[in-house]
Amino acid sequence: MTSAQDKLYWRLWGAAARANDWVQVKGRLIATRANAARSPDHARLWAQAAQLAAAETRAITVQDLRRAATLIAQSHKSHPSHKSHLALNNPQLDRLYSLLHLLADPDDLDARLKHDNPAVGERERLCKRIAAAAPHAYIDRICRDRFEDYTPPFWEDLPLNHLKILHHTLRERTQDWTRPLNASPPADASAMYTRSHVPAESKDPF
């Protein structure tokens, strides 16, 4: 997990806690189990937290609710472990982030879409990496050559498996590229990058 991902986690957790009055005073959780009726996601969270508390023969705490959210994010596993949110992989983080959004606002349709469709988060990450890898003109050239279902210039709409291929292709072809620091973008966007190992007989940097 990156520092930015950790900060986002705590920001989303804080928003969910405030929205539900998950406050602990003198060791006691102010919110009651009635909070579980707010949505199916709340009900599942409280049920998971109750299991954690029962294992130690005590009342539910804010920490139990927070740990329960992390366990739910791993629910695709047959035996989710009690690992920290810091140890989650990207798909699990996507699920955790969307869950926290839903706990803060059960009517958040974007969060519901991401929570129920894990591929949405993977697509967003791939699109960000692809966009950062090379100029649009170069991405467009590869898509025209490789994907029959490509509708220029909207490479972001390619099927997920094609986006994976595109990202892999860009990573292989651009690994030796360097971008001049503090340089203004040239008129030809494809010239924004130069290649450090271009054969002398070739004039095409790509």
ABEGO torsion letter per residue (X at the ends): XBAAAAAAAAAAAAAAAAAAGBBBBGGBBABBAAAAAABAAAAAAAAAAAAAAAAAGBBBBAAAAAAAAAAAAAAABABBBBBBAAABBAAAAAAAAAAAAAAABAABAAAAAAAABAAAAAAAAAAAAAAAABBAAAAAAAAAAABAABBOABAAABBAAAAAAAAAAAAAAAAABBBBBGBBBBABAAAABBBABBBAABABAX
